[in-house]
Amino acid sequence: MTAKPQSIEQWLAELGAPSADRDYKPGHERLLKLLQQVHLRRPALRIRIAGTNGKGSTAFFLAAALKACGLKVGLYTSPHILAFNERIRIDSSPVATTLIEKSLAHLMPHALAIGTSYFETATAVALEIFSQTEVDVEILEAGVGARLDATTAVAADMALLTPIGIDHQLWLGDTLQQIAWEKAHVMQGCKLAISAPQKPEVTTELSTFNTNLDYAAVEMWPNLSVAGEHQHINASLAYAALKALREHKMIKGDLIQMQHAINRCLIPGRLQKLTIAKASIWLDAAHNRHAVEALLATLPALADPFDAILVFTREDRSLEESLPLLAPFARKVITRSESDAPLAALKGQLARQPDGAFLVLGSFITVAEILANQEQLQP
């Protein structure tokens, strides 16, 4: 069953759900049913990544290093910033629109009949494209949790866990222990599992779930291209994964070359700097307290102080408790709802201080609005 051609966004609009995690549907049944329409080729290596923050950064670092080994790497992350294609990358580049449209034409009639979510459908598209293009490695970033996330519906060889904090309480629970248990399921069925350093209660939960879990030692990366001291944790986790894969003869390659690839890697939406005339603007998709805490050590090196930090919150998340943490780093902290035109708010600040230094925090929706319309910020 094949439907008439449409644009990617037209296809996905038919699912009637947003591209953010608010369309989360727990469970594997729908995706597995949809994947019955796909002849999946198991790659030589499949890696899952779960955690609260740092999943995307770790995935980008790992993909860059594996590409440097000469492997063909499929990378699936979410959400996208400007275009859906960003979610599905092969060898660092977003896949062609024609590939996505072909997959959607094949899968959408079945997805609508089954009732898969936006994220589940996107996951199926990514897996189909990776299979058809015969990638050597698939890296799958979990959307929400891990136990019932779409990315854990298919078997994997390695699991990575980034730092775990409080987030998505509606689905994962209100305590760190509950959330850690949900995310621990990313390790299920995997030969290798490595975690970033965690809080003690998280470590207990993860190590109980998997007694063979290893923990990455955090190293300093003086030549890391992406800003943020917290990125050293993500880079170290990716590097620990590479060393483990080499030790188990699951990949070949020079570790120095892999380190260089990690150092050169740039990650969109993570302390991304824009220069508008004489003003400096940093954008970051930090939209929960755990992510804000991770940024704090880096902020003095960016501006001392910022003229303003603009925090845009979603209706399903409050960052009220995080605002006092940011106050010492800025002359003022401004908070708005993400639905209240982040671009207009930033333009207003630039009009008052055209040579100022600003930090904008919000979800990828905020980052996307500003990046897509940055020419409007020019004086």
N, C-alpha and C positions, 0 to 999 in steps of 0.2 A: 504494500500500500504506500503510494507516494503522492504527496500533495503538491499543489501548484507552487512555483517559486515565490518567495517573499524575502524581504530584508531580514537580517538577524533580529533586529529589535521588534519587527512585526511578528516574527515567529514567537519570540519569548513573551511578548505582550499577551498572546493568547493564553498563556498559563495563568494570567490574572493575579500574579504575585510579584512583589518587588524583588530586585536583585540582591538586596541586603539579607542579613540572617533572619529577618522577621518572617520569611517564608519557610522557616525550618519545619520539616516534618520528620519526626524521629522514626527510625525503622529502616530495614533493608529490603523489605518485601517488594515495594514498588520499583525500586531501581533494578533489583534482580530480575523482575518480570520484564522490565524494559530492555535489559541487556540480553534477553533471550532473542531479541531481534538483531543482535550484533554478533558477528563471528570474531570473538576476542582472541587475539594472539598474545599469549603471556610473554612479557619482555624478559630479558635475561635477569633484570634486577628491577624490583619495585620497592619504593621507599615511601612510607607514610610519615607525616609530621603533624603532631597535635601539640596543644599548649594554649595559654591565654594570649600572650603577646610574643612576637618574634618569629612566628611560624613562617610568614612570607619572606622575611629577611634571611632566615636560615635556608629556606628553599632556594632562594636566588643564589646565595653563596655556594651551596652544594651543587646546583646546576652548572654554575660557571666553572667550578673546579672539575666536575666530571666531563664537561665539554673539552676542557684543556687536556684531558686524558685521551681524547680522540673518540669519545663515545657520542652517540646520537642521543640527546637527552630531551625527553618530554617533560614539561613542567606545567602543573595545574595549580593555580592559586586563585584566591578570591578576596575581596571583590575586585572588579576592574575600576580603573579611574576614568578613562575617556572612551574606551571602546571595548566591547565584549571580547574581542580577539586577544586582549592582554591576558585573559585568564588561561589561555592555552598556548603555550610557547614550545617551539622546537629549536634547540640550539640557540636559546636566548631570544629568538624573534617570534613575535605573535604570528600565529598561523594565518594563512590567506583566508579572506572572507569566503571565497568559493568553496573551500573545504568545509567550513562551518555550515554554509547554506546547504550543501549537499547532504551533510549529516542530519541537519534539522529537517530537511524535506523527507528524509527516510524515517526519522524517529518521532517527529511531532505528532502525527496521527495516533501513534501508539501511546505517546506520553499523555495526550489529552484523554484518551480512553482509560488509561490506567490511573490518571490523577497524580502524576509525579510533580514535584515542586520545581521551581526555577532552578534551584541548586542541583537537585537530582538529575534533571534533564541536562544541565550543563556538564555534570560529571559524566553522564553517558556519552555525550558528544565528545568530550575530551578523550575518554577511553577508546571510542571508536576511531578517532583520528590518530591517536598514538598507535593503535593496532594496525591501521591501514598504512601508515608511514613507516612502520617497522622500526620504532625507536629501540635503542638498547636498554635505556633506563627510563622509568616513569617515577616522577616525584609528585606525590599527591598531598596537598595541604588540606587538612580537615577544616570544615566549616564551623560546626558547633560541636563541642565535646569530642567524642570519638566512638563511644560504644554503639550509638545508633546513627552515626554520621554516614552519609552516602559514600565517603571515601574509604570506609572500612568494610564495605560490602564485598570487596574483592581482596584476594589473598595478597600478602606482601612479604618481602624478605627481611626488611629492616624497618624499625620504628624509632623515631626521634621525638623527644619531649622537650619543648621550650619551657621557660619559666611559667609556672601556674599561679594564677591569682583568682580573685573573685570576679566573675563575669557570667552573663547568661544564666542568672539564678533561676529564672522561670523554668528552664529546661534541665539544668544541671545540679541544682541544689543550692542551699544558702551557706554551706560551710566549705572550707578548703578541702576537708577530707572527702566530702561528697563529690566535689568537682574533680578532685584528683582521681577518685575511683572511676568516674566516667571517662576521663581522659586516659587513664591507664590502659583501657581496652584497645588503644592504638597498637599496643604490643602483642595483642592476641595473634597467635599463629606465626609470629616473626622469629626468625633465627637469631637476629641481632637486635638489641635495644639499647639506646643510649639516651641519657637525660642531661639537660643542663643542671647546674646546682639549683636546689629547691629549698623551700622552707622546711623545717624539721617535720611538721605534720604531713606535708606532701611527700617527703622522702619516705616516711614510714608507710604511707599508703601505696606508693609506687613499688617499693621494694618488697612489700608483702604480696602484691599482685604478681611480680616477676622477680624471683630471687636471683636471676642472672643479669639483672639490669646493671649497666655500667653508668658511671657519671663522668661527664667531660670536665677536664681541668681547664679553667679559664686562663687563656694566655692574652697578653697584650699584643695588639696589631698596630704598630706605629705607622704603617703606610696604608691603612684602610681608607679607601676613598669615600665611603659613606660616613657621615657624621654621627656621633653619639657613642658615649662610653658603653651603653648597653649593647651596642652592636658587637663589642668584643666577645660577649657571651654567645651571641648567635654565630659569629665566625668560628669561635672555638668549638661549638657543638658541631658545626658542619665539618670542621677539620678532624675532630674525633671520629666522626662517621667515616671519613675518607681513610683514616689510618686503620680502623677496624675492618673496612672492606678489603683493604690491601692485605692485612694480616690473614684474613680468611680466604684470600686468593679469589675474591669476587670481582675485583678490578685490578688493572695494572696501571702503572703511571708513576711519574716522578712527583714526590710530595712537594718539592720546592716549586715546581711548575704549578701545582694546585694552589699553593699559598699565594703565588703571584696572581692567579686568577681570582681568588677571594679578595685580595687587596684592590684589584681593579674594578670589582663589581660595584655598580651603581644601582640603587633601589628606589624606584619612584614613590613619592609620597611619604618618605621617611626623612625628616629634617631636610627637605628639598629646598634649596635657596633660590629665590627670585630677586633680581635686582631691577628695581623700577626707578629710573632716573637716579637720584641720590639715596633712595630708600633701600633698605635690606629687609626682605621678608622670608621667614622660614615657615614652611608648611609641614605639618606632621599629623598623621592619622591616629593620634593618641586620643582615644575616646572612652577610656575607663581609668580608674585610679591607678591600677597596676601599671598601665602604660605611662601615665603622668609621672609616677614615682621613678620609672626607669630613665626619664629624660632629665631629671633634676641635676645630676652631676655634670651634665654637658652644657647646661644653659649659660653659666658664666663665661665660657669660652666663646659663645656666639655673640653676646651683647652684655654689657655690664653697666647699667641694667637695660632691659628692653624698654622702649618708650611705652609699649602696650603689648599685653598678651590677650589675644581674643580667643575665647573658648566657646565653641558651638556644640550644644548638647542635643541629643536625640530625645524624643518624647518617652522612650522606654529606658533611658539611663539618666541618672543625675550625677553631676560632677561637683556638687556643692562641697563635699568633703575635701576635694582636691584643690579648691581655689586658695585656701590658706597656704598650701605648699608652694604655689606659684607666686604668691604675693612678694616674697623677698627678691624676686628676679626681675621685677618690672615696676615702672612708675605707676602703672594701673593695670588691673585685670578686669576685662570686660567679658561678661557672659551673655550669650544669646541662645535662643533656640535655633537649631539647624534650619528650621523652616523660615527663619527671619532674614533671608537674603544675606549670606555671609559676604558676597562680593560687595554689596552696597555698604556694609559696615566697614569693610577694609578700605574702600574708597574714601569714606568719611574720615578715617584716621589719616590716610595719606594726604588728604586736602589740608588737614590741620598741621601735619608734620611731614612735609615732603622729603625730608632727609632723615626720617626716623628709622628705628630698628623695631621690627614687629615679629611676633610669633603667633601663628594661627594654628589652633588645635581643634580637631573635630574628626568625624568619621571620613571615609573616603568620599562621601557625598560632598562634604565641604571642600576637600582638596580638589575634587573634580570640578566643582563650580569655579573655583579660582583659577585653576590651570587652564580650563577651557576658555576663559574670558580675560586672561591676563592683559591682553592688549587694551582693554577698557580701563586698566589701572594706570596707563601711561598719562602723564600730564598733558 
